[in-house]
């Protein structure tokens, strides 16, 4: 059930992102924080869907930040949703996209007590 709800929320976000596309911004107008966040989620899910047939990101996955003249969202997160994490950045009006998707498949094995016995 939870997966169905996540998928439904994702689809709504994608549809909303389409309505607030960066191309709708007048020349020289910076995206709002909400518009930038929506675009970042859309770009990350689009790339992840193309590569892995999975779109795990949502509006609460990461915080959006405007720094050095670009919007930045995400990070390499080894404990991300189902092992996925993303790094997205773009210009103030939503131009010049950079999207990286990471899939962490490493697992940490618990320490075994017999490690001391091998020495």
C-alpha positions as CSV (number, residue, x, y, z in Angstrom):
1,X,0.0,0.0,0.0
2,X,2.8,2.4,0.9
3,X,4.5,1.9,-2.4
4,X,1.2,2.7,-4.2
5,X,0.8,5.9,-2.2
6,X,4.5,6.9,-3.0
7,X,3.9,6.2,-6.7
8,X,0.7,8.3,-6.6
9,X,2.4,11.2,-4.9
10,X,5.3,11.0,-7.4
11,X,2.9,11.2,-10.3
12,X,1.1,14.2,-8.8
13,X,4.5,15.9,-8.3
14,X,5.6,15.2,-11.9
15,X,2.3,16.6,-13.2
16,X,2.7,19.7,-11.0
17,X,6.3,20.1,-12.2
18,X,5.1,20.2,-15.8
19,X,2.8,23.0,-14.9
20,X,5.7,25.0,-13.4
21,X,8.4,24.4,-16.0
22,X,11.4,26.7,-16.0
23,X,10.5,27.6,-19.6
24,X,7.5,29.5,-18.2
25,X,9.8,31.9,-16.4
26,X,10.1,35.4,-17.9
27,X,13.7,36.3,-19.0
28,X,15.8,37.2,-16.0
29,X,13.4,35.9,-13.3
30,X,14.9,33.4,-10.9
31,X,12.8,30.3,-10.0
32,X,11.1,30.4,-6.6
33,X,12.4,27.9,-4.0
34,X,9.2,25.8,-4.5
35,X,9.6,25.8,-8.3
36,X,13.3,24.9,-8.0
37,X,12.5,22.0,-5.6
38,X,9.8,20.7,-7.9
39,X,12.1,20.9,-10.9
40,X,14.9,19.1,-9.0
41,X,12.6,16.2,-8.0
42,X,11.3,15.9,-11.6
43,X,14.8,15.9,-13.1
44,X,16.1,13.3,-10.6
45,X,13.1,11.0,-11.1
46,X,13.3,11.3,-14.8
47,X,16.9,10.3,-14.9
48,X,16.4,7.5,-12.4
49,X,13.4,6.2,-14.2
50,X,15.3,6.1,-17.5
51,X,18.2,4.2,-16.0
52,X,16.6,2.0,-13.4
53,X,12.8,2.1,-14.1
54,X,12.3,3.5,-10.6
55,X,11.5,7.0,-9.4
56,X,12.1,7.1,-5.6
57,X,12.6,10.9,-5.0
58,X,10.0,13.3,-3.5
59,X,9.8,16.8,-2.2
60,X,11.2,15.8,1.2
61,X,14.1,13.7,-0.1
62,X,16.5,16.7,0.2
63,X,16.6,20.4,0.8
64,X,17.0,22.8,-2.1
65,X,19.6,25.5,-1.9
66,X,20.6,28.5,-4.0
67,X,24.4,28.8,-3.9
68,X,27.1,30.2,-6.2
69,X,24.4,31.3,-8.7
70,X,22.9,27.8,-9.1
71,X,20.2,25.7,-7.5
72,X,21.5,22.6,-5.7
73,X,19.6,19.6,-4.5
74,X,20.6,16.2,-3.2
75,X,23.8,14.4,-2.2
76,X,25.5,11.0,-2.3
77,X,23.5,9.3,0.4
78,X,24.4,5.6,1.0
79,X,21.2,5.1,3.0
80,X,18.9,6.7,0.4
81,X,15.5,5.4,-0.5
82,X,16.1,1.8,-1.8
83,X,19.7,2.7,-2.1
84,X,19.2,5.6,-4.5
85,X,20.5,9.1,-4.1
86,X,20.8,12.1,-6.5
87,X,22.7,15.3,-7.1
88,X,20.9,17.9,-9.2
89,X,21.9,21.4,-10.0
90,X,20.7,24.0,-12.5
91,X,20.8,27.7,-13.3
92,X,18.6,30.3,-11.6
93,X,15.9,30.0,-14.2
94,X,16.0,26.2,-14.5
95,X,18.5,26.1,-17.4
96,X,21.8,24.1,-17.7
97,X,20.8,21.0,-15.9
98,X,23.3,18.6,-14.2
99,X,21.8,15.4,-12.8
100,X,23.7,12.4,-11.3
101,X,22.0,9.3,-9.9
102,X,23.7,7.0,-7.5
103,X,22.7,3.4,-6.6
104,X,24.3,2.0,-3.4
105,X,24.3,-1.7,-3.4
106,X,26.9,-2.3,-0.8
107,X,25.8,-3.7,2.5
108,X,27.6,-3.8,5.8
109,X,27.9,-7.3,7.4
110,X,27.6,-7.4,11.1
111,X,30.8,-8.2,12.9
112,X,31.0,-11.8,13.9
113,X,32.3,-12.9,17.2
114,X,34.6,-15.5,15.6
115,X,36.8,-12.8,14.1
116,X,38.9,-12.8,17.3
117,X,39.3,-16.6,17.1
118,X,41.1,-16.4,13.7
119,X,44.0,-14.5,15.2
